[in-house]
Amino acid sequence: MIVTLTANPSVDRTVTLTEPLRRGQVHRAAGVTTQPGGKGVNVARVVAAGGAPVVAVLPGAEDDPVVRGLRTAGIGFRTVPVPGEPRVNLTIAETDGTTTKINAPGRPLTGRELAELTSVLVELSAEAAWIVLSGSLPPGVPVDWYAELVATLSSLGANGAARTRIAVDTSDAPLLALFAESVRTAPDLIKPNSDELAQLTGLDPVELNDPVAAATAAASLIDRGVGAVLATLGAAGAVLVTAEDAWFAAAPPIVPRSTVGAGDSALAGYLLADLAGADPADRLRAAVAYGSAATALPGTELPGPADIAPVAVTARPLPTS
């Protein structure tokens, strides 16, 4: 089973335009779609479509629109009740695939609510192959909360029990906090994009669109204790670096329609392949196939197995220095 945590869930609303976006002008929308969102929710949706068992953990009331959306989709979930409505994230999608996102800050969480979310994750870890900590943190939540969760969940296998592996996909201060000098436990997998890889390494994000440069930068994170780095490079593809190997897979040719959920889909594809026993190269191929498929879909649509073409993706080994 895969468990995802979305501490900052959202209602994802996508407006598709019929023409390029022009500031200060009136536009006609070709369509508007609304989906339950937040990065962990997106991962759960793709994993569920791929046929693997998944539980999405999130704060939300029973009549919360995100919770209702998960229930309607038949996706397993566990909630910690919180007051108020979830944030609404707006995506403006243009006909050439350009997307403009406006993300709201989200609902604050109390210390009690954070403790309850942690307890749910600890409980589910007994049956989970992976726990995914994904997305931004709501206002007021300590930036090192993901780092604390990694340490807590990693310690559960200290007495000989099979340990749940932990993946983290976040950015900015919560990402940097994973590598603070005081942190002694690193995730089994992180999934940065080129901008986030630059945040961690101090390098130029434009240079990190080069696969060899990205692999070398990712290897420095392996040296800091991370089990594997899946770095998504947008239209260039992605690299996977472990302690043993580094791989690059180019994205197949597609007509881009929306980048919403592409990184989440790539992570879900990687995890689905891992559950199926795939080797590192094939896990990377699955990640790129899923991420590319998401980019080829309109609005907030996320891919399922029928949308995936792994045979169109080739992985090749890379040097890391």
N, C-alpha and C positions, 0 to 999 in steps of 0.2 A: 504494500500500500504506500501511496505517496500522500503526505500531509503538507498542506500549504498554510502559511500564516499571512494574512493581509491585515496589518494593524490599522491601515488607513484606507478602507474600502471606499468605493465611489460608484455613483451612477455615471456611466460613460455615455455621453451624448455626442453623436457625430452628425455634422451638417455637411452634406456634399453639395458643392457649388457647380454651376454649369459653366463658369468662366473663372479666370484667375482672380484671386483675392486682391482687392484694391482698397487701401485704407481710406476711411471716410466716405465710401460709396455705398449705395444700396445694391444688394445682391439678391438673386433668386436662387432658392435652394432646389436642387433636384430631388432631395430626399433627406429625411432625418431619421436616425436610428438610435435606440436607447438599449443599453445592455448593462447587466451587473458587471462592475469593474473593480479595478485595483489589480496590481501585478500578480499577487498570489491567486486571486480569483481567476484571472486570465489563464494562469498555468493550470489551475484545477479544471477549467473548462476544456482545455486542449487534452489534458491527460484523460479526462472522462470520455471525450470523443474518441480517443485512441484505445479505449476498452480496458484501461487499467483502473483498479480501485483507487479512489481519492477521497480525501476529506478536506474541505476548506474551513479553516478556523478564522474567525473574524469577530469583531465587536459589532453588535447590531440587535435591534429589537425584532420581535416576531413579525411585525408588520412593516419592517424595513424594506424598501424596494430592492435592495441588493439581496437580502435574504429571500424575498419572494421570487426574485429571478433565479436564484440557485434552486429553490424548491421546484419551480416550474420546469427547469431544465433537468431535473432528476439528479442533481449533483449532491453528494453527501456533504454535510456541513455541521459544524459545531459553533455556537455563538456564545458570547458573553454579553448579557443585556447591558445596553448603554442608552441614555436618553438622547433625544434629538434626531435629526435627519442626517443621512450621510452627505458628503460633499458631492457636487456635480462637476465633473470634468468635461470640458467642451473641446471637441476636435473639429477643425474646419479642414475639409478635404477638397483639394482642387483636382481638376481632371487629369493633370500630369503626374499625380501621385504625391504632390507636395502636401504635407499636413502641418497645420498650425495648432498647437495644443495650449489650452488655458486651464491649468489645474488649480482647484481651490485648496485651501490649507487642510481642511478636515476637522473632525470633532476631537477636542482634547480627551485624553484618557487619564483617569485617576490612578494612583498607586494600587488601589484595590483591584481595579479592572486589569491592570497589567499583570498582577499576581494571579488573577483568575485565568487569563490567557496562557500564562506560563504553566499553570496546573493542567490545563487541557492538553497542551503540547506534551507535557511529561507523561500524562495518561496514555495518549495516543502513540507515544514513542515505542511502547511495548510491541506494537504491530506494524510499525512503519519502517520501510526500507530507507526512505528519504524524508526529511523535513525541510521544507523550503521556506526561508524567511525572505519575504519579497516586498519591495516597494519602499516608499517614504514612510517616515514616522509622523504621527499627528503632532500638533502643537503641544508643547509641554512635556513630551516624553523624552527622557534622557537620551542623548545621542549614542551612548554606549549600551543601550538596551539589547540590540542584536548581539553585541559582543558578549554580554552577560548570558543571553540565551544559548549562544554557542557553547560557552563553558558549562552551563547547567546541563544541557542535553548531552554533551559529549561525556560528561562524568557518569552518565547512567549505565554505560557499559564497562565501568571500571572493575567490576567484580567477576568478569568472565562471560557475562551475557553478551549476545550479539549487539553491537552498538549501531544505533541508527546513524546514518550519514546525514550531514547537514550541508545544504546549499544556501548561499546568500546572494541576492541580487538587489542591490541598493546603490545609493550614490551620496555624494557630498559628505557631511559630517558623520552620518552613521557608517558609511563605508570606511572613512579614514579611521574611525574608532576601532574597527576590527584589527587594525595594525598598530595601535598605540603600544608604547613600550611596556605598559603595565599588563597587556593582554597576553596570556600564556597559551591559549587554545585557539587555533585557527580553523576555519571551516574546511570541510572536505572538498567543496567546490565553490568558486565564485564565478559570476557571469558578468563581467564589466563590458561596456562598449568602449570605443576608443577614447571618448572623453573621460570616462571613469577610470580607465587604465592610466590615462595621463594624470588624473588626480592622485593616484596611488604612487606613481613613479616620478612625477615632476617633469615628464617629457612633453613634447609638443604633440597634441592629439592628431594633427594633420600627418605628422611623420609616422604615427602609429597605425595609420591606414595601410602601411606597408606590412605584409605578413611577417617578414623576418624581423623587423623592428618590434612588432607587436609580440612575437614569440619570445624575443630576448627580454622584453619588459616583463612579460608574464612569468618567465623563468625566475626573475628576481623575487617574485611573490612566492614561488615554490620554495625558494631558499628561506623565506620567512615563515614557512610552516603550512601553507595552503596545500591541500592534496592535489587539486587540479584547477586550472584556469581555462574557462571557456570564454574567449574574448570575441565578441561579435563586432564586425567591422563594416556594417551596413552593406552597401552594394558590392563591396569587395569580397564578402564571405565571412569566414571565421577561422580562428586558430584555437587549438586545444593543446595545452601544455601540461604534462605531468612530470613527476620526478624522473621518469624513464625516457619519455619521448616528447616530441613536438610535431604537430600536424597542421596543415592548412587545407581548407576546402573552399574553392571559389563558388560564388552563388551562380545558379543557372540563369540563363537569360529569361527574363520575365517582363511583363508590362506592369510597372508599379502603379498601385491604386491607393494604397494607404499603408503607412508604416505603423499604425496602431497595433500593439500587441505582437510585433514581429520578434522582439527580444524575448518576451514571455513564451512565445511559441517555440523559439529555438531552444530555450531551457527545457520546456516540456518534451520536445522531441528527443533531446539528449537523455532525459530521465527515462522516457519510454524505451529507448534503445538499451539503456543500462539494465532496466528490469528484464529485458529480453535476453540478456547475456551477451550483448554486442561488445566487440573489442573497441579500443579507443578511436580508431579511424572510422569505424561504422557509427559510433556514437556521434562523432563530429559530423559525418555525412547526414545523419538524421536531423541534427540540430539545424544545419544549413537548409535542408529540404523543408523543414517546418517553418523556419523563419522566412524563407523566400515565398512559400505558399501564403503566409499571412500577408506579406507585402502585396501579393497579387490579388488579394480579396478586397472588396470595398468596405469602407466604414470600419466598424468594430467587429466585423466577422472574423472568426478564428478558424484555423484549418482543422480538418479531420483527415483520416487515412485516405479518403478518396481524392484529396487535394494534393497529396504528397507524391513526389517523383524522386526517390533517393537515387535511382539509376542515373539521373541527370547530374549527380554531384560526385565529383572525384576528390579523394583526399590524398595528399602526398606529404611525406615527412619533410621537416624543416630543421635547419640548424638553429640553435638558440644563442649563438655567440659568433 
